[in-house]
Each structure stands twice: as C-alpha cells, then as structure tokens.
Amino acid sequence: MLLMMINLFDDKAWLSLRPLTFTRPVADLRIGILTIAEKWAKHLNADFGYLTQDYLSTKYSSIAANLFINGSVCPDEELIAAISKLNTDEVLLKDQLVIAYRTEKLDPNQLDALTHFKNVNYFSTFVRIEYPEDIFKNNHVELVKDFALLTKGRKSASLSPTNTFLGNQFFAEEGAKAECSTFNSLQGPIYLGKNAEVWEGCHIRGSFALCEHSQIKMGAKIYGQTTIGPYSRVGGEINNAVIWGYSSKGHEGYLGNSVMGQWCNIGADSNNSNLKNNYAEVRLWDYEKEHFRETGLQFCGLIMADHAKCAINTMFNTGTVAGVSANVFSAGFPRNFIPDFAWGGSHGFEVYNLSKMLETAVKVYERRGMDLDDTEIAILTHIFEHTKQFRKF
C-alpha cells in the first residue's frame, strides 16, 4: 500500500489554544493516546508535515503533499471516508470551518484562496480541539478510539500474575511491566505502552493510557479519562488529566481536570482545585481576548504549558493557566493567570530571565540524554520576546 502524504494546517484554533500551542502546531497536541498528527498518519497510512507559524516551521516543517487537513480536527471513520473522496480543488466544510482540501497547485499558506474551490459540505459531528479545556473534556472519547486503532487484531503482552484485572479492555505493549496493582477497565480501556512501568500498589481505572517509557510510582491512584505521555513519571492522585510527555508529577498531591505540557515538573504535595467552593462556572485566561473567558465547565483545573514548574506544596486555584516556562513557588494561591516566563508566587512575580531559564532547560534535557539545540532555543526565545505584554509586574 502506497504511503499517503498529508500536511496538517493550523487555523485560528492555534490562537485560542495558547499557551499550549506556543511551542507546537495544533496537530502536535496529544489527546487520547496519540497526537492528532499521529492519529491521521495511522488511519491514512500517511507521512505528515505541518503548516504552522513561521517560528515553529524549522522544527515542524511541511512536506510535498496534495492533501491538507485541519490540525484541530480528530479523525473518525466517517470523516476519513469523506476526506478520502475529495477530488482535486475540492474543500470539505462544516459550516464555515475548513476541515480538509485537496489541491495540486495552491499555495498552502493562503487559505483565502480556497474560495474558488468546489465546496463539499459535511453534516456529521466530530471532535475538534479549539480551547485548552477541550483536551481533557474529550480525552475519554479519543482514548477509546485510539485504543481500538492501536490494538485491533493484536494480542496484549502478558503481565505479572500479582496484578488484579477487572474487565477485558486491557492491552500492554512489549516490555510493559506491572506488579501488585489493580487495573479496572470496566468503565474504559487501559493501555500500557512499550517499556512502561506500573510500580507496586497502584490502583488504575480506565479509560487510561500510560505511554512508552513512562512510570507510575508506588501507591498511585489514577482515575479515568487520563493520559500519561511518553517518558514521564507520576504519582499521587490523578483524575481526567492529560500529561503530554517528558514531565514529572512524581509525588503525592492531586491533579485533576487538567493539561500538563512537556518538560514540566510538579513538586511534592502540590495540588490543584478543580471545583469552586460556590460551584460556579470556571473561567480561564484567554490570550487572544486578553481577559478571562467563560468555559461552561463546573470542573476545570490547571492548564500548564511546556517547561513550567512548581515547587513543593504549591496550591493552584480552580481554572489556573500557567504559561511557558512559568516557575511558581511560595505559600498561598498564586494568581489564576501566571504569564509565560514568570518567576514567583502568591507574594508576586518577576521576569524569569531567559538565560537563566535556558541554563535549567539544558540540565533538564541532559537528564533525559538529550540536547537543547539551537532550534529549541530559538523557539523559546521567540516566545519570551512575544509574551512581554503579559508580564506587567
């Protein structure tokens, strides 16, 4: 079967998904088990590239392709069938949203030029990620779909008989290990990635995914609708949270209804609130509007962008947004919006100097056997320069 070539493009969702998208295209967001780009690649047997912001394009480049798919849209069978039927110079639309288009000659960066394409209307529903909270809101649905996609026709690796299993929606990749733990897949599937480890005494309820080379420490309690991305280590209590990868929440403390980016660290006994005392609707900071936005949610916790960190015993209030490279410490609740490259806590913030931040990032990468290269430094430098307006300390 020939490999298809596709590009996943950013639309205005890239703006509304900040700070999570400051460091990546929308299609690189992880939801369920896979990133959105990985989902499309797996479904279509495709190689993929990205059409994204100029400063990200060195790391996330485009490829030669004639099929372009909206990076904020998650695939399903009906949507895949509709996209596969597109002819050259046709665009698939849901109301005014461009889902996908096929062309041989269009400059792919000029979406306005699609006006002369033949419109193909799509009437069914699908999962689209437009705001940060959409990630944990839709994680169960996407986890169920990804589980079916990744495990179809395959047999799970065996785990130790010291474990207890409830339900039969369980799959472990080769090298996955677990001892003396319980896995309840009655409410949703449980997936353990390659070389993932569940240490003794953990209790896990599906839907749940532990991606490759990640670890759950002893005695952890993991509730459903939760994903732990690759090369991460977690402990304590986690509920309906998505951790993208290369991050740590290694100790006691609660994380719920939350999204945690890459290269993040949450200190011991830190907690987030996910429900207001008056049960009111939760608001989140919106970078585009530059004020707080109603989410329509009663449960909403912490949105933490890449490279953000907090010290031990940190308390995050309901609906807190922590920007890229935010560093939070001290007693009490910090503000609900912690700007990118902010350093401080409830007592106040100052600017986290870029050179100091990069010194720490170099050490963090070295611990994983990786180098903080010039491309990553350029991205972080761009974000530092273009988020100054939010650091009004």
C-alpha positions in Angstrom: 0.0 0.0 0.0 1.4 3.4 -1.1 2.2 5.9 1.7 0.0 8.9 1.5 1.4 12.4 2.0 -0.5 15.0 4.1 0.1 18.4 5.7 -1.8 19.3 8.8 -2.5 23.1 8.9 -3.1 25.5 11.8 -6.3 27.6 11.7 -7.4 30.1 14.3 -7.5 27.4 16.9 -3.8 27.9 17.3 -4.5 31.3 18.8 -7.2 30.1 21.2 -5.2 27.1 22.4 -2.3 29.2 23.7 -0.2 28.9 25.8 -0.2 25.1 24.9 0.5 25.9 21.2 3.2 28.5 21.7 5.7 25.6 21.4 3.9 23.4 18.8 1.4 23.2 16.0 -2.2 22.2 16.9 -1.8 18.8 15.3 1.1 18.0 17.7 -1.3 18.1 20.7 -1.7 14.8 22.5 -5.2 13.7 23.2 -6.2 10.1 23.9 -3.1 8.1 23.3 -1.7 9.7 20.2 -1.1 13.2 19.0 -3.6 14.4 16.4 -1.0 14.1 13.7 -0.2 10.6 14.7 -3.9 9.7 14.6 -4.2 10.9 11.0 -1.0 9.1 10.0 -2.1 5.9 11.4 -5.6 6.0 9.9 -4.4 7.0 6.4 -1.1 5.2 6.3 0.5 8.6 5.8 3.6 10.6 6.2 2.9 14.0 7.5 4.1 17.6 7.8 2.8 20.8 9.4 1.7 24.2 8.1 2.2 26.3 11.2 3.6 29.6 12.5 6.9 30.7 10.9 9.0 30.5 14.0 7.9 26.9 14.6 8.4 25.7 11.0 12.0 24.8 11.4 11.1 22.1 13.8 7.7 21.3 12.4 8.2 21.6 8.6 5.8 20.9 5.8 6.2 18.2 3.2 5.3 17.8 -0.5 1.6 16.8 -0.4 -1.7 17.5 -2.1 -4.0 16.7 0.9 -4.3 19.3 3.6 -6.2 18.5 6.9 -7.1 20.9 9.7 -4.8 20.1 12.6 -7.5 20.8 15.2 -9.8 18.0 13.9 -9.6 14.5 15.3 -10.3 11.6 12.8 -13.1 9.1 12.9 -14.2 6.6 10.3 -17.0 8.8 8.8 -14.7 11.8 8.5 -11.9 9.7 6.9 -14.3 8.4 4.3 -15.4 11.9 3.4 -11.9 13.2 3.1 -10.8 10.2 1.0 -13.5 11.1 -1.5 -12.2 14.6 -2.1 -11.2 15.4 -5.6 -8.5 18.0 -6.7 -9.6 21.5 -5.9 -12.4 20.5 -3.5 -12.7 21.6 0.1 -14.6 19.8 2.9 -16.5 22.2 5.1 -18.6 22.0 8.3 -20.5 25.3 8.3 -17.6 27.8 7.8 -14.9 25.5 9.2 -12.4 24.2 6.7 -11.8 20.5 7.6 -9.7 19.5 4.6 -8.9 20.2 1.0 -7.1 18.7 -1.9 -5.0 20.6 -4.5 -2.1 20.3 -6.8 -1.2 24.0 -7.3 -2.5 26.1 -4.4 0.0 27.9 -2.1 -0.9 26.0 1.0 -0.4 29.0 3.2 -3.1 31.0 1.5 -6.4 29.6 2.9 -8.3 32.6 1.5 -7.6 31.2 -2.0 -9.9 28.3 -1.2 -12.9 30.4 -2.1 -12.7 29.3 -5.8 -12.7 25.6 -4.7 -15.8 23.4 -5.0 -17.4 23.1 -1.6 -18.3 19.7 -0.2 -20.4 20.0 2.9 -20.0 17.7 5.9 -23.0 17.4 8.2 -21.9 14.9 10.9 -20.3 15.8 14.2 -16.6 15.2 15.1 -14.1 16.1 17.8 -12.3 19.4 17.4 -9.8 20.9 19.8 -10.4 24.7 20.0 -9.6 25.6 23.6 -7.2 24.1 26.2 -10.0 22.5 28.2 -11.2 20.6 25.1 -8.2 18.3 25.6 -9.3 16.8 29.0 -13.0 17.2 28.1 -12.6 14.9 25.0 -9.8 12.7 26.3 -12.0 9.7 27.1 -13.6 9.7 23.6 -10.2 9.9 21.9 -8.6 7.4 24.2 -11.3 4.8 23.3 -10.8 5.5 19.6 -7.0 5.3 19.8 -7.2 2.1 21.9 -9.2 0.4 19.2 -6.9 1.7 16.5 -3.7 0.6 18.1 -4.8 -2.8 19.4 -7.0 -4.1 16.5 -6.0 -7.6 15.6 -3.2 -7.7 18.1 -2.6 -9.7 21.3 -1.6 -8.0 24.6 1.7 -8.8 26.2 1.4 -10.7 29.5 1.9 -9.1 32.8 2.7 -10.5 36.2 0.0 -12.6 38.0 0.5 -10.5 41.1 -1.8 -7.9 39.4 -5.6 -7.9 39.6 -7.7 -7.2 36.4 -11.3 -6.2 36.2 -12.8 -6.2 32.7 -11.2 -7.2 29.5 -10.3 -3.9 27.8 -6.6 -4.1 28.6 -3.6 -4.0 26.4 0.1 -4.0 27.2 2.9 -3.4 24.6 6.1 -5.4 24.8 8.3 -4.5 27.7 5.5 -3.1 29.8 5.7 -4.1 33.5 3.4 -4.0 36.5 3.4 -5.7 39.9 0.8 -5.9 42.7 -1.6 -3.4 41.1 -5.2 -3.3 40.1 -6.5 -2.5 36.6 -10.2 -1.7 36.3 -11.2 -1.5 32.6 -15.0 -1.8 33.2 -15.5 1.9 32.6 -13.0 2.3 29.8 -9.9 0.7 28.2 -6.4 0.7 29.8 -3.3 0.9 27.6 0.3 0.4 28.7 2.9 1.5 26.1 6.3 -0.1 25.3 8.5 -0.4 28.4 6.0 1.5 30.6 6.1 0.5 34.3 3.5 0.5 37.0 5.1 0.1 40.4 3.6 -1.9 43.3 0.3 -0.9 44.9 -1.2 1.3 42.2 -4.9 1.4 41.5 -5.8 2.4 38.0 -9.3 2.9 36.5 -9.9 3.2 32.8 -10.1 4.9 30.5 -6.3 5.3 30.9 -3.1 5.3 28.8 0.5 5.1 30.0 2.7 5.8 27.0 6.1 4.4 26.3 8.9 4.5 28.8 6.7 6.2 31.5 6.3 5.1 35.1 3.7 5.2 37.8 5.2 5.3 41.3 4.1 3.1 44.2 0.6 3.6 45.6 -0.7 6.0 43.0 -4.4 6.4 42.4 -5.3 7.1 38.8 -8.9 7.7 37.8 -10.4 7.5 34.3 -10.1 9.7 31.3 -6.3 10.2 32.0 -3.3 10.0 29.7 0.3 10.0 30.8 2.5 10.7 27.7 5.9 9.2 27.0 9.0 9.4 29.2 7.1 10.8 32.2 6.9 9.8 35.9 3.8 10.3 38.0 2.5 9.5 41.5 -0.2 10.6 43.9 -3.8 11.1 42.7 -4.7 12.0 39.1 -8.1 12.3 37.6 -9.1 13.3 34.0 -5.7 14.8 33.2 -3.5 14.7 30.1 0.3 14.9 30.6 2.0 15.2 27.2 5.4 13.7 27.9 8.9 14.2 29.4 7.2 15.6 32.5 7.1 14.7 36.2 4.4 14.7 38.9 6.3 12.2 41.0 4.8 12.7 44.5 1.7 12.9 46.5 -0.8 15.6 45.6 -3.8 16.0 43.3 -4.0 16.8 39.6 -7.5 16.8 38.1 -9.3 18.1 35.0 -6.0 19.4 33.8 -3.5 19.5 30.9 0.2 19.4 31.6 2.7 20.1 28.8 6.2 18.7 28.1 9.3 19.3 30.3 7.1 20.3 33.3 7.6 19.4 36.9 5.1 19.5 39.8 6.7 19.5 43.3 5.7 17.1 46.1 2.4 17.7 47.8 1.2 20.2 45.3 -2.5 20.3 44.4 -4.9 21.9 42.0 -8.5 22.8 42.7 -10.9 21.7 40.0 -14.2 22.9 41.6 -15.1 26.3 43.0 -16.4 26.4 46.6 -19.6 28.1 45.2 -19.9 25.5 42.4 -19.8 28.4 39.9 -18.7 28.2 36.2 -14.9 28.2 35.8 -13.2 30.9 33.7 -9.8 30.5 32.0 -7.4 33.2 30.8 -7.7 33.7 27.0 -4.6 35.0 25.3 -6.5 36.3 22.3 -9.1 38.2 24.2 -6.6 39.2 27.0 -9.1 38.5 29.7 -10.8 35.6 31.3 -13.2 33.5 29.3 -16.3 31.5 30.4 -15.7 27.8 29.8 -19.2 26.5 30.6 -17.5 24.0 32.9 -18.0 23.4 36.6 -14.9 21.2 36.8 -11.7 22.7 35.4 -8.2 22.6 37.0 -4.8 23.5 35.8 -3.5 24.3 32.3 0.3 24.2 32.4 2.4 24.9 29.3 5.8 23.5 28.3 8.7 24.0 30.7 6.5 25.3 33.5 7.4 24.1 37.0 6.2 24.5 40.6 7.8 24.0 44.0 6.6 21.7 46.8 3.3 22.4 48.4 2.1 24.7 45.6 -1.6 25.3 45.5 -3.3 26.1 42.2 -6.7 27.6 42.3 -9.6 26.5 40.1 -9.0 27.3 36.4 -5.4 28.4 36.6 -3.3 28.9 33.4 0.5 28.7 33.8 2.4 29.9 30.7 5.5 28.6 29.0 8.5 28.4 31.5 6.5 29.8 34.4 8.2 29.0 37.7 5.9 29.0 40.7 6.8 28.8 44.4 5.9 30.1 47.9 2.8 29.5 50.2 -0.7 30.6 49.2 -2.6 30.6 45.9 -0.9 32.3 43.0 -3.0 34.3 40.6 -5.2 32.4 38.1 -3.1 33.5 35.2 0.7 33.1 35.5 2.3 34.6 32.4 5.0 32.9 30.4 8.5 33.3 31.9 7.1 34.5 35.2 9.0 33.7 38.4 7.3 33.8 41.8 4.0 33.0 43.6 1.2 34.5 45.7 3.7 37.2 47.0 4.1 38.5 43.5 6.1 37.7 40.3 9.1 39.0 38.4 10.5 38.1 35.0 12.2 34.7 34.7 15.4 35.7 32.9 15.7 33.9 29.6 19.3 33.0 30.1 18.6 31.5 33.5 15.7 29.5 32.1 17.8 28.1 29.3 20.5 27.1 31.8 17.9 25.0 33.6 16.5 23.6 30.4 19.9 22.4 29.3 20.2 20.4 32.6 16.6 19.0 32.2 17.4 17.8 28.7 20.7 16.3 29.8 18.9 14.2 32.4 17.0 12.6 29.5 20.1 12.1 27.4 19.1 14.9 25.0 20.5 18.3 23.9 18.7 21.6 24.0 19.6 22.5 20.4 19.5 25.8 18.6 16.1 25.2 17.2 14.5 24.8 20.6 16.4 27.8 21.9 15.1 29.9 19.0 11.5 28.9 19.7 11.8 29.7 23.4 13.5 33.0 22.6 10.7 33.9 20.3 8.1 33.1 22.9 9.9 35.1 25.5 10.1 38.2 23.3 6.5 37.9 22.1 4.9 37.5 25.5 6.3 40.6 27.2 3.0 42.3 27.2 1.6 39.8 29.7 4.4 40.3 32.2 3.2 43.5 33.8 4.8 43.0 37.2 
